[in-house]
Amino acid sequence: MNKLNSLILAILTSSLVLPTVYAATFQQVSNQPTSILANNTLSSEQIRQLAQAVTVKVLSQKKGGSGVLISKQGKTYTILTNAHVTSKKGSHSIQTFDGKIHTATVINRGDSLTGNDLAVLQFESQDNYQIVSLASTSNLSENQEVFTAGFPDDSKELVITNGKISLLSEQPLIGGYQIGYTNKIRPGMSGGALLNQEGKLIGVNGLLNNAILNEAYFYQDGTQPNAEQLQQLKKFSFAVPIETLAKISPNLAIIPPEWRNQQQAQKPSVGNTFVDQVNNIAQQITVRIDSKNSGNGSGVIIAKQGQTYYVATARHVLQNPDNYEIITPDGKQYAVQPENIVKPEGLDAAIVKFTSNETYSVATISKYIHSIGDVISKYNGSSFKGIEKSWVFISGFPQADRGKRKLAPGYLSFGEKLVFNAESNPLFEAFMEGGYRLLYSNLSLPGMSGGPVLDVRGEVIGINAGIQNTKIRQTEIGFAYGVPSSSILSLATQAGVKKESLKVVSNKPLSRKDSEITLLENHPLFGIKKPSANASEKDWFEYANQMWRIEKMSETISVLQEVIKRKPDFYQAYYVLGAALRYEGNDPKKALAALDKATMLKPDYYEAWVETSLLLSDYKQYSLALAAIDKAIEYNDNDGSLYFFRSSIFFNLQRYPEALAAIDKAIEIQPYYFSYLMRCSIRFTSQDYQGALADINQVIKLQPDFTVAYAFRGIIRFQLKDTQGAIADTNQAIQIEPNNSLFYLVRGGIYEELKDNEKALADYTKAIAVNPEYAQAYNQRGDFYYKHKKWDLALADYGQGIKFEPDNANVYFARGNVYIQLKNYQAVLADYNQGIKLQPDYANAYFVRGAVYAELKNYQLALVDYNQVIKLQPDNANVYFERGVIYQKQGNNNAALSDYNQALAKDAKLAPAIINIGYIKYEKGDVEGAIQQWQKAVEINGKLAEPQMALAVALYAKGEQQKALNMAQAALGLDKSFADVEVLQQNLWGTRLVDEARKLLTTPSIQAFIKQ
C-alpha cells in the first residue's frame, strides 16, 4: 500500500497543507563519486578578462564613449551603447580590444531625453571576438555585487570597478535608467557594460552620480522626486536595464521572446484586450440587487425560461426580510417577491427570479472544476511556487459608488501560502461554513457580494461572497471567497431551472502571458494609481493592498517597508508585511522579524501569532510553530481554526493522539468539513480505518461535490477490503472531475494492488495524458515499471519526473535505484548526491550511498555516510552492523566488535551481527565462543545457510566429523554458494576458518553432494 499511502499524502498536502512523504527503497549498490556541481560565479580576474574582451571604444566626430559586444551573426558584430554616445548622423568607429578600428553603422537609436538612452551599432570583421551573455534584470536585487567597464576620457586603459546595487527604481528615470549602484563611473565610460557576478550583461552605464542637472533624475512619466529623494538618487550611478533593448531594437535575434512579447503588450489597443472583453461580458450579465434597509449587493443572470430570468447571488445579500429589487444592465428595476427567492441553509448562495419582456444576456457558466484538485498535480511536496496562476475577475456594484459597476482583477488560490495570510480567522470560519471552495485575491468591496467570478474567457466560475469583516484602518485586506459554479448549478436545479435553459461549458481556462497580466496594473478599468510621494501612510497601505492582489509582491513589500518607516508603531503593517514576505518565500528571516515586531507592539494580536505559526510550519520548525499557535489560542481560545492548525502541527510531528485531541476540539467548536477531513487523515494514518470512513462520509455529507473526498474514501474502502466500493468511489471522482490526473493515479494504485496491472498502467498513462507536466504521474508509472523490471521505461519516466519537478529528492533516489539494477554506479552516486543535496536529513539516502562506497572499497567515505546515518538515526541497528563490517574489512576487529554489540543492543535478533562476532572470535582462537554465536544465529533463523556452514567447519576441525558432514550438507542444501571459498572470504571468513573450510569441502561426501 506504499503507493496508495503516498497518494493519500498528495491529497492531504494539497487539501490540508501537510508535507508529503515518499519512501525510497534501499537496494544493493555500488559506484564512483561524481564532481560537485559547478558554481557559475566568476572570480574578479575572470570578470576582468571578460570585460576586456567584450568592451569596445565608440568613436564619433564630436563624441565618444564605450560599448559592449552583444551579438555575432556571420561576420556581423552588434554593439550596444548609449544613444548620447552616438550621433544621429556622421561616421562611427569601433575600436576592439586588439586595437583594430572598425567602421560602424547605427542600426537603432533611442532618445536620451524623451525615450531610452540606448543605441545599437553593427560592424563587419573576419576576426573572432568574444560576445557577452545577456542576463534577465528580473533576477536583480539590492546589495547584489556588480561590475562596470568602460574607457574614461582621461585614460587610455579600460577601467573596471566593482560595487553593489543600491536602488532598483520601479519607475524609469529619463533615458530609461532604473538600476542604481555604488560603482564610480567616469566620463567616457557611458555605454559600457554593467555585469553581474556571472559575467552577464544586466545593463548599460550612462548616468554618472551627482549629475549637474536635476532634470536627469526626473521620471519618464513626467513626475519628479522630492528634494529628499533627489539627494538620494544623486548618490548613485545609473544604468539602463538590458531588457530595455527590446524597446529599441525588438527585431534583434538575441532578444528573448518574453522580452519582445512584454514590450509589444505594453501598448495594447484600447478596448481590445482580454480585460476589455471580460468587462464587456460582465457588464451585460451583472445586476445590482437593492434593498430598502440592507444596502445593496450584486448578482448574475444565469438562465432564462420564457419571460422569467434567474439570477444567482450570495445568500447573505438576501438574508434579511426586506423589500428587494433587481436593477438590470439597462437600468430597469424589477421588484423581487419573497416566494421567488431560493436560499438553502449551509450554502452562501441563492437563486432569485424576476419576469421581464426585455432581452438580457445570460451568463456562460464553466463547470470546469476550480478546486484544490487543480493544483494537487503540481504540488512538489513543500512549495506551490511555479504553479500557473488562474487569473479571475469579480464584477459587482460597490456601495461606496452606488450605481457604478466595478471589475476587480486577481488570481485563484488553493492551499497556497497566503490562503490564511493577512486576514482574520473569521474568514477561515466562513470559508468552511458557507460552502466556499473558491479563494481569490481580488479586492471585493462591500456591495460586490453576489456578483459573478469570471475567468479570462468571461465564463462564470462562481459567485463572489466578499471578504469576511477583515479591515485595517477601513482597508479591506485578505483573500475573498466564493461559491463554485458546481454548487450554483445544483442550486439552479433545486430552483426549477431546466438544464437546457443554462449555458454550461467545461473548458479549461485559457492561460495568459505574464506580459498581458502586467497590463492589469495600468489598465484604466482598475485605476491602480501609485500615490504621490507625500501621500499618507493610509494611501500607501491601500496601494500595497491592491498590488499584492495582482501578485506584484516585490512592490508590495517595498511599499509596506516605507509605510513602516513613516509610522513605526503601525503593527498591522508589520503583520501584512510578514504575510507578504512569507508568500514571496525568499527571506523567511525577514518575514519572521516583521511578525515578531507585530506581536511585540501588540502582544495579544493573535492573527500575527497564527501567521508566525504558519511561517514556522512552512520551514518545518514545528516545535516553534506549536508554541506560536498556543500563544494565539491563549488570546483567543474559542476559534476552532486555531485548534485545526494546532492539530496539523501535531500531525507533522507524528504526535497523533495529540493531533486527534486538537481536531476534536476544533470540531466541538464548529463542525466544519475541513476539520472532519483533518480528523479522517489522522485516523487513517493511525490505521483506524473505520473511524476514517465515518469522518470522510461526514465530509461528503457536508460537501457532496468535494471530489477529493471520493478519492480519499476509495482508498479507505480498499483498506477495509471493500474493493467494489473503492473502485466505485474513484470512478465517481473521475466522473465529477475528469481533468484531475490525481484521481487516475488513485484508481491506478488500487488496480495495481489488485494485481490488475493492465488497468493500472492504463490509468497511469491516462493521468499523464490529462496533464503531461504532472511529475507525480511519471514517478508513479516509473515505480510501476521498476516493479516489473522494465528499467529503460522506468528511467524515462523518472527523467520526466525530474524535468517537471527538479527539486524532488525522492525521484533522484528512485532513479538511482534503477541505475543500481543496471550496475551504472557512477549514475547511482550522481543521483544520490543530488537527492541528498535537496534532502540532507534523509538518513536512508546516506545508508544507500554508504553501501555504494563500501562496494567500491572506498571505506573512508562509506564510514562518513554511516556516521551521518547514526547521527540522524542513533537507534538504527543495521547501520551499526554495516559500519562494523567496514571496520572488520579494515582489520579493526575491536571497533567491529563494538559496533556489532551496539547493533545487537538495538536488535538482539540481528543474526548477521551474531554471525560476524563468531568469525572474529574464531580467528582469536575462541572456538567455543564462536560456536555459541553461530548456534544462536541458527536458533533465531534455522533457514540461514551461513551459520550452519560455519558450525560444520568448526565441528569438523574439532574432530566431530560425521556431525559436521551432516550439517555441511544441510547448509549446502540451503545455499550451495557456500561451497565456494571466494564467497566465504567475501563474507568475512578469516584465514583460519577458510583453511578449515577447504579441508571439509574436499571430503568425498561433500564433493559428491556438491555435484548433485
ChimeraX attribute file (.defattr): number of C-alpha atoms within 10 A of each C-alpha:
attribute: neighborCount
match mode: 1-to-1
recipient: residues
	/A:1	13
	/A:2	11
	/A:3	19
	/A:4	22
	/A:5	18
	/A:6	19
	/A:7	25
	/A:8	22
	/A:9	22
	/A:10	25
	/A:11	26
	/A:12	20
	/A:13	20
	/A:14	27
	/A:15	21
	/A:16	20
	/A:17	21
	/A:18	21
	/A:19	20
	/A:20	20
	/A:21	14
	/A:22	18
	/A:23	13
	/A:24	18
	/A:25	12
	/A:26	15
	/A:27	14
	/A:28	12
	/A:29	24
	/A:30	25
	/A:31	24
	/A:32	16
	/A:33	18
	/A:34	13
	/A:35	7
	/A:36	9
	/A:37	8
	/A:38	6
	/A:39	7
	/A:40	9
	/A:41	12
	/A:42	14
	/A:43	12
	/A:44	13
	/A:45	9
	/A:46	14
	/A:47	22
	/A:48	19
	/A:49	11
	/A:50	18
	/A:51	29
	/A:52	21
	/A:53	18
	/A:54	21
	/A:55	28
	/A:56	31
	/A:57	26
	/A:58	31
	/A:59	23
	/A:60	18
	/A:61	12
	/A:62	9
	/A:63	13
	/A:64	25
	/A:65	25
	/A:66	32
	/A:67	34
	/A:68	29
	/A:69	25
	/A:70	19
	/A:71	21
	/A:72	20
	/A:73	9
	/A:74	9
	/A:75	11
	/A:76	12
	/A:77	20
	/A:78	22
	/A:79	27
	/A:80	29
	/A:81	30
	/A:82	29
	/A:83	25
	/A:84	22
	/A:85	24
	/A:86	26
	/A:87	18
	/A:88	9
	/A:89	10
	/A:90	11
	/A:91	14
	/A:92	21
	/A:93	21
	/A:94	24
	/A:95	18
	/A:96	20
	/A:97	16
	/A:98	10
	/A:99	10
	/A:100	10
	/A:101	15
	/A:102	17
	/A:103	15
	/A:104	22
	/A:105	19
	/A:106	21
	/A:107	13
	/A:108	16
	/A:109	23
	/A:110	21
	/A:111	17
	/A:112	20
	/A:113	16
	/A:114	12
	/A:115	17
	/A:116	24
	/A:117	29
	/A:118	31
	/A:119	26
	/A:120	25
	/A:121	23
	/A:122	22
	/A:123	18
	/A:124	16
	/A:125	13
	/A:126	9
	/A:127	7
	/A:128	9
	/A:129	16
	/A:130	15
	/A:131	19
	/A:132	20
	/A:133	15
	/A:134	19
	/A:135	19
	/A:136	15
	/A:137	17
	/A:138	9
	/A:139	8
	/A:140	15
	/A:141	14
	/A:142	13
	/A:143	13
	/A:144	14
	/A:145	18
	/A:146	22
	/A:147	26
	/A:148	28
	/A:149	30
	/A:150	30
	/A:151	27
	/A:152	20
	/A:153	14
	/A:154	9
	/A:155	9
	/A:156	8
	/A:157	11
	/A:158	18
	/A:159	17
	/A:160	21
	/A:161	15
	/A:162	17
	/A:163	15
	/A:164	17
	/A:165	22
	/A:166	21
	/A:167	19
	/A:168	18
	/A:169	13
	/A:170	10
	/A:171	14
	/A:172	19
	/A:173	25
	/A:174	22
	/A:175	27
	/A:176	24
	/A:177	29
	/A:178	20
	/A:179	28
	/A:180	25
	/A:181	29
	/A:182	21
	/A:183	23
	/A:184	15
	/A:185	26
	/A:186	18
	/A:187	16
	/A:188	21
	/A:189	30
	/A:190	29
	/A:191	36
	/A:192	33
	/A:193	33
	/A:194	30
	/A:195	25
	/A:196	24
	/A:197	17
	/A:198	16
	/A:199	25
	/A:200	19
	/A:201	25
	/A:202	26
	/A:203	30
	/A:204	32
	/A:205	30
	/A:206	31
	/A:207	26
	/A:208	22
	/A:209	19
	/A:210	17
	/A:211	15
	/A:212	9
	/A:213	8
	/A:214	14
	/A:215	14
	/A:216	20
	/A:217	23
	/A:218	19
	/A:219	19
	/A:220	18
	/A:221	11
	/A:222	8
	/A:223	13
	/A:224	17
	/A:225	17
	/A:226	13
	/A:227	9
	/A:228	8
	/A:229	12
	/A:230	17
	/A:231	14
	/A:232	13
	/A:233	23
	/A:234	19
	/A:235	16
	/A:236	23
	/A:237	25
	/A:238	30
	/A:239	28
	/A:240	27
	/A:241	24
	/A:242	21
	/A:243	22
	/A:244	21
	/A:245	26
	/A:246	21
	/A:247	17
	/A:248	21
	/A:249	18
	/A:250	19
	/A:251	11
	/A:252	14
	/A:253	11
	/A:254	13
	/A:255	16
	/A:256	14
	/A:257	12
	/A:258	14
	/A:259	19
	/A:260	20
	/A:261	16
	/A:262	20
	/A:263	19
	/A:264	15
	/A:265	18
	/A:266	13
	/A:267	9
	/A:268	13
	/A:269	8
	/A:270	9
	/A:271	11
	/A:272	9
	/A:273	15
	/A:274	15
	/A:275	21
	/A:276	15
	/A:277	15
	/A:278	20
	/A:279	22
	/A:280	13
	/A:281	18
	/A:282	29
	/A:283	20
	/A:284	17
	/A:285	23
	/A:286	29
	/A:287	29
	/A:288	29
	/A:289	31
	/A:290	24
	/A:291	20
	/A:292	10
	/A:293	11
	/A:294	15
	/A:295	14
	/A:296	25
	/A:297	27
	/A:298	31
	/A:299	32
	/A:300	31
	/A:301	25
	/A:302	27
	/A:303	26
	/A:304	23
	/A:305	13
	/A:306	10
	/A:307	11
	/A:308	13
	/A:309	21
	/A:310	26
	/A:311	28
	/A:312	29
	/A:313	32
	/A:314	27
	/A:315	24
	/A:316	16
	/A:317	25
	/A:318	26
	/A:319	12
	/A:320	12
	/A:321	10
	/A:322	14
	/A:323	15
	/A:324	22
	/A:325	19
	/A:326	24
	/A:327	19
	/A:328	21
	/A:329	17
	/A:330	11
	/A:331	11
	/A:332	11
	/A:333	15
	/A:334	16
	/A:335	16
	/A:336	20
	/A:337	13
	/A:338	14
	/A:339	8
	/A:340	13
	/A:341	19
	/A:342	20
	/A:343	21
	/A:344	13
	/A:345	10
	/A:346	13
	/A:347	20
	/A:348	26
	/A:349	30
	/A:350	26
	/A:351	26
	/A:352	24
	/A:353	23
	/A:354	18
	/A:355	15
	/A:356	13
	/A:357	8
	/A:358	9
	/A:359	9
	/A:360	16
	/A:361	18
	/A:362	21
	/A:363	24
	/A:364	21
	/A:365	24
	/A:366	26
	/A:367	23
	/A:368	21
	/A:369	23
	/A:370	24
	/A:371	21
	/A:372	21
	/A:373	22
	/A:374	20
	/A:375	22
	/A:376	26
	/A:377	23
	/A:378	22
	/A:379	23
	/A:380	25
	/A:381	20
	/A:382	17
	/A:383	16
	/A:384	18
	/A:385	15
	/A:386	10
	/A:387	15
	/A:388	11
	/A:389	15
	/A:390	18
	/A:391	22
	/A:392	24
	/A:393	28
	/A:394	30
	/A:395	30
	/A:396	32
	/A:397	28
	/A:398	21
	/A:399	16
	/A:400	10
	/A:401	10
	/A:402	13
	/A:403	14
	/A:404	11
	/A:405	20
	/A:406	20
	/A:407	22
	/A:408	24
	/A:409	25
	/A:410	25
	/A:411	18
	/A:412	21
	/A:413	24
	/A:414	22
	/A:415	20
	/A:416	19
	/A:417	21
	/A:418	20
	/A:419	19
	/A:420	19
	/A:421	25
	/A:422	25
	/A:423	27
	/A:424	19
	/A:425	21
	/A:426	16
	/A:427	22
	/A:428	19
	/A:429	16
	/A:430	17
	/A:431	23
	/A:432	19
	/A:433	18
	/A:434	19
	/A:435	21
	/A:436	24
	/A:437	22
	/A:438	25
	/A:439	24
	/A:440	28
	/A:441	27
	/A:442	29
	/A:443	24
	/A:444	30
	/A:445	20
	/A:446	20
	/A:447	25
	/A:448	31
	/A:449	31
	/A:450	37
	/A:451	34
	/A:452	36
	/A:453	31
	/A:454	28
	/A:455	22
	/A:456	19
	/A:457	19
	/A:458	25
	/A:459	25
	/A:460	28
	/A:461	27
	/A:462	33
	/A:463	32
	/A:464	34
	/A:465	34
	/A:466	25
	/A:467	25
	/A:468	22
	/A:469	14
	/A:470	19
	/A:471	14
	/A:472	16
	/A:473	10
	/A:474	9
	/A:475	14
	/A:476	22
	/A:477	26
	/A:478	28
	/A:479	28
	/A:480	30
	/A:481	31
	/A:482	28
	/A:483	27
	/A:484	26
	/A:485	24
	/A:486	20
	/A:487	21
	/A:488	23
	/A:489	21
	/A:490	12
	/A:491	20
	/A:492	23
	/A:493	11
	/A:494	14
	/A:495	18
	/A:496	10
	/A:497	20
	/A:498	13
	/A:499	12
	/A:500	10
	/A:501	15
	/A:502	19
	/A:503	15
	/A:504	19
	/A:505	13
	/A:506	12
	/A:507	13
	/A:508	14
	/A:509	18
	/A:510	11
	/A:511	12
	/A:512	14
	/A:513	12
	/A:514	12
	/A:515	17
	/A:516	17
	/A:517	19
	/A:518	16
	/A:519	17
	/A:520	19
	/A:521	19
	/A:522	13
	/A:523	15
	/A:524	11
	/A:525	15
	/A:526	14
	/A:527	12
	/A:528	16
	/A:529	12
	/A:530	14
	/A:531	14
	/A:532	13
	/A:533	12
	/A:534	9
	/A:535	10
	/A:536	13
	/A:537	20
	/A:538	14
	/A:539	16
	/A:540	21
	/A:541	23
	/A:542	21
	/A:543	19
	/A:544	25
	/A:545	22
	/A:546	26
	/A:547	23
	/A:548	19
	/A:549	22
	/A:550	20
	/A:551	19
	/A:552	15
	/A:553	17
	/A:554	15
	/A:555	15
	/A:556	24
	/A:557	21
	/A:558	12
	/A:559	21
	/A:560	25
	/A:561	17
	/A:562	15
	/A:563	21
	/A:564	18
	/A:565	12
	/A:566	12
	/A:567	13
	/A:568	14
	/A:569	14
	/A:570	17
	/A:571	22
	/A:572	22
	/A:573	23
	/A:574	26
	/A:575	30
	/A:576	29
	/A:577	28
	/A:578	31
	/A:579	28
	/A:580	23
	/A:581	24
	/A:582	26
	/A:583	22
	/A:584	19
	/A:585	17
	/A:586	10
	/A:587	11
	/A:588	18
	/A:589	14
	/A:590	15
	/A:591	26
	/A:592	22
	/A:593	15
	/A:594	24
	/A:595	30
	/A:596	20
	/A:597	21
	/A:598	27
	/A:599	20
	/A:600	12
	/A:601	16
	/A:602	15
	/A:603	15
	/A:604	16
	/A:605	19
	/A:606	24
	/A:607	25
	/A:608	32
	/A:609	26
	/A:610	28
	/A:611	28
	/A:612	30
	/A:613	27
	/A:614	26
	/A:615	27
	/A:616	20
	/A:617	22
	/A:618	20
	/A:619	11
	/A:620	16
	/A:621	15
	/A:622	22
	/A:623	14
	/A:624	15
	/A:625	26
	/A:626	24
	/A:627	15
	/A:628	22
	/A:629	24
	/A:630	21
	/A:631	19
	/A:632	25
	/A:633	20
	/A:634	12
	/A:635	15
	/A:636	15
	/A:637	14
	/A:638	14
	/A:639	19
	/A:640	27
	/A:641	27
	/A:642	25
	/A:643	26
	/A:644	23
	/A:645	26
	/A:646	27
	/A:647	29
	/A:648	28
	/A:649	28
	/A:650	22
	/A:651	23
	/A:652	16
	/A:653	16
	/A:654	14
	/A:655	14
	/A:656	20
	/A:657	14
	/A:658	16
	/A:659	25
	/A:660	22
	/A:661	15
	/A:662	23
	/A:663	27
	/A:664	21
	/A:665	20
	/A:666	25
	/A:667	19
	/A:668	11
	/A:669	15
	/A:670	17
	/A:671	19
	/A:672	24
	/A:673	22
	/A:674	21
	/A:675	26
	/A:676	24
	/A:677	24
	/A:678	27
	/A:679	29
	/A:680	28
	/A:681	28
	/A:682	25
	/A:683	21
	/A:684	21
	/A:685	17
	/A:686	14
	/A:687	13
	/A:688	14
	/A:689	21
	/A:690	16
	/A:691	18
	/A:692	26
	/A:693	22
	/A:694	13
	/A:695	22
	/A:696	25
	/A:697	19
	/A:698	19
	/A:699	24
	/A:700	19
	/A:701	12
	/A:702	19
	/A:703	20
	/A:704	13
	/A:705	18
	/A:706	22
	/A:707	24
	/A:708	26
	/A:709	22
	/A:710	26
	/A:711	29
	/A:712	29
	/A:713	27
	/A:714	29
	/A:715	30
	/A:716	26
	/A:717	22
	/A:718	20
	/A:719	18
	/A:720	14
	/A:721	11
	/A:722	14
	/A:723	16
	/A:724	11
	/A:725	17
	/A:726	25
	/A:727	22
	/A:728	18
	/A:729	22
	/A:730	27
	/A:731	19
	/A:732	17
	/A:733	26
	/A:734	21
	/A:735	12
	/A:736	18
	/A:737	22
	/A:738	17
	/A:739	21
	/A:740	22
	/A:741	27
	/A:742	31
	/A:743	32
	/A:744	27
	/A:745	29
	/A:746	30
	/A:747	27
	/A:748	30
	/A:749	30
	/A:750	26
	/A:751	20
	/A:752	20
	/A:753	16
	/A:754	13
	/A:755	11
	/A:756	13
	/A:757	17
	/A:758	11
	/A:759	17
	/A:760	24
	/A:761	20
	/A:762	15
	/A:763	25
	/A:764	27
	/A:765	21
	/A:766	17
	/A:767	28
	/A:768	20
	/A:769	14
	/A:770	15
	/A:771	17
	/A:772	15
	/A:773	18
	/A:774	23
	/A:775	26
	/A:776	32
	/A:777	28
	/A:778	26
	/A:779	25
	/A:780	25
	/A:781	27
	/A:782	29
	/A:783	23
	/A:784	21
	/A:785	20
	/A:786	20
	/A:787	11
	/A:788	11
	/A:789	13
	/A:790	14
	/A:791	19
	/A:792	15
	/A:793	16
	/A:794	25
	/A:795	22
	/A:796	15
	/A:797	24
	/A:798	28
	/A:799	20
	/A:800	22
	/A:801	25
	/A:802	20
	/A:803	12
	/A:804	18
	/A:805	20
	/A:806	17
	/A:807	19
	/A:808	21
	/A:809	24
	/A:810	25
	/A:811	30
	/A:812	27
	/A:813	28
	/A:814	26
	/A:815	27
	/A:816	30
	/A:817	28
	/A:818	26
	/A:819	23
	/A:820	21
	/A:821	17
	/A:822	13
	/A:823	15
	/A:824	17
	/A:825	23
	/A:826	17
	/A:827	22
	/A:828	30
	/A:829	26
	/A:830	19
	/A:831	24
	/A:832	24
	/A:833	25
	/A:834	20
	/A:835	23
	/A:836	20
	/A:837	12
	/A:838	16
	/A:839	15
	/A:840	13
	/A:841	14
	/A:842	19
	/A:843	19
	/A:844	21
	/A:845	24
	/A:846	24
	/A:847	22
	/A:848	28
	/A:849	27
	/A:850	29
	/A:851	29
	/A:852	27
	/A:853	24
	/A:854	23
	/A:855	17
	/A:856	16
	/A:857	15
	/A:858	17
	/A:859	20
	/A:860	13
	/A:861	17
	/A:862	25
	/A:863	21
	/A:864	14
	/A:865	24
	/A:866	27
	/A:867	19
	/A:868	19
	/A:869	24
	/A:870	19
	/A:871	13
	/A:872	15
	/A:873	14
	/A:874	13
	/A:875	16
	/A:876	17
	/A:877	22
	/A:878	22
	/A:879	26
	/A:880	26
	/A:881	26
	/A:882	24
	/A:883	27
	/A:884	28
	/A:885	25
	/A:886	24
	/A:887	20
	/A:888	20
	/A:889	17
	/A:890	12
	/A:891	11
	/A:892	13
	/A:893	19
	/A:894	13
	/A:895	17
	/A:896	26
	/A:897	22
	/A:898	16
	/A:899	23
	/A:900	28
	/A:901	20
	/A:902	21
	/A:903	26
	/A:904	20
	/A:905	13
	/A:906	16
	/A:907	15
	/A:908	14
	/A:909	16
	/A:910	18
	/A:911	21
	/A:912	21
	/A:913	28
	/A:914	26
	/A:915	24
	/A:916	25
	/A:917	23
	/A:918	27
	/A:919	27
	/A:920	22
	/A:921	19
	/A:922	22
	/A:923	15
	/A:924	13
	/A:925	11
	/A:926	13
	/A:927	19
	/A:928	13
	/A:929	16
	/A:930	25
	/A:931	24
	/A:932	15
	/A:933	23
	/A:934	26
	/A:935	20
	/A:936	17
	/A:937	24
	/A:938	20
	/A:939	13
	/A:940	14
	/A:941	13
	/A:942	13
	/A:943	15
	/A:944	17
	/A:945	22
	/A:946	23
	/A:947	27
	/A:948	25
	/A:949	25
	/A:950	30
	/A:951	24
	/A:952	28
	/A:953	28
	/A:954	23
	/A:955	22
	/A:956	21
	/A:957	18
	/A:958	11
	/A:959	11
	/A:960	13
	/A:961	16
	/A:962	12
	/A:963	13
	/A:964	23
	/A:965	21
	/A:966	13
	/A:967	21
	/A:968	29
	/A:969	20
	/A:970	17
	/A:971	25
	/A:972	19
	/A:973	14
	/A:974	15
	/A:975	15
	/A:976	15
	/A:977	16
	/A:978	21
	/A:979	21
	/A:980	12
	/A:981	16
	/A:982	12
	/A:983	12
	/A:984	19
	/A:985	13
	/A:986	10
	/A:987	15
	/A:988	17
	/A:989	22
	/A:990	17
	/A:991	13
	/A:992	13
	/A:993	19
	/A:994	18
	/A:995	14
	/A:996	17
	/A:997	24
	/A:998	14
	/A:999	12
	/A:1000	24
	/A:1001	20
	/A:1002	12
	/A:1003	11
	/A:1004	10
	/A:1005	13
	/A:1006	18
	/A:1007	13
	/A:1008	10
	/A:1009	14
	/A:1010	15
	/A:1011	6
	/A:1012	6
